[in-house]
Amino acid sequence: MLTMMKNLSADARYRWEITFRVLTAIFGGYALTITSGILLAYILPMNRSDSVTTAMLLSFAIYAGAVMWIFSQCSVRKAVAGIWISTAIFTALITLLKLLGVTP
């Protein structure tokens, strides 16, 4: 895939980079938002309904921030890696909290 990208013209390469950023913003941002919302619901020191509601309200700001961060990065590779590594870390923390028996 990288060799194909190197053979493209500058205009076509730019369009593919924008396409990858948009796809990362849509799907990666959504995955990051969901995992961060679940993690916040687990760790916020409130009763269950308040922590879930607060986490879901904060998820809108997290999604907007993730999209802006993706488009502010200089390289597509850094943007993709940042979103998916953060999502993987949040998923691991959620799994750890579940294994420890913590409830939201």
N, C-alpha and C positions, 0 to 999 in steps of 0.2 A: 504494500500500500504506500509506503514512504517513497519507494522508487517511482511509483506512478505520480505521486504529488510533485516530485522534483522535475518530472518531464513536462509538467503543465506550464502554460503561460502564466505570467504574473497575475493577470486578471482572473483566470480560472482558479488559480491557487487561492486567491483572496476570497472568491466566492465559496470555495469548499471550506475554508477556515471559518467563515461566517456561518455556514451550514452546521459545522461541528459545534460551534459555540451555541447556536440556537438549540440544537438537539441536547446538548449538555445542560443548558439552562432549563429546558422543559423537563427532561427526565431526571437528570442529576439533581437539579434544584428541588424537584418534587420528592425524590428519595431522601435528600438531606433534610427537607422540611418535615417529613413524616417521622424520620428517626429522631430528630431533635425535639419534636413535639412529644413523642413518647418518652424520651429521656427526661425532658422537663417535667412531665406529669409524674414521673417516678421520684424526682429529687426535690421538687418544690415543697417547702414545709407548710403545707396547708391541708385542709381536709380534702378528701378525694374529689368531690365535684368542683371545688374551687381550683385545685391544681390542674385538673384536666381542662377546665374552661380557660384558665390563664395560659396554659401551654398552647392550646389551639389558637388563642388570639395572638400570642407571640409568633406563632408559625407563619402568619402573614408577613410580618416584618422580616423574619428569617428568610423566607422565599424571595422577597424583594431584594434583600441584601445579597443573597447568593447569586441572583441574576446580575446585579450590578457588579459583583466581584468577578464573575466569569468574563464579562465584557471589558473589565478594566485591566485584565492580565495581558502582558505582552505576547505570550505564547499560548497557543491552544493546548499544548501538552500540559503546561502548568495549571491551566484552568481545570482541565479534566481530572488531573491527578489530585488537585486540591479538593474538589467536590467529592470524588469517590473515596479518597482516603479518609476524609472526615466522616462520610457516611459509614464506612466500615468500622471506624473507631466507635461511633455512636451505637452501631449495631452490637458490637462486642460488649460495650458497657451495659446495654439493655439486657443482653443475654446473661451477663454476670449478675445483674440485679435480680433477674428472674430466678436464677439458680440459688441465690442467697435467700430467696423467699420474700423479697420486698414487693409490696403491692403499691400501686399508684394511689 
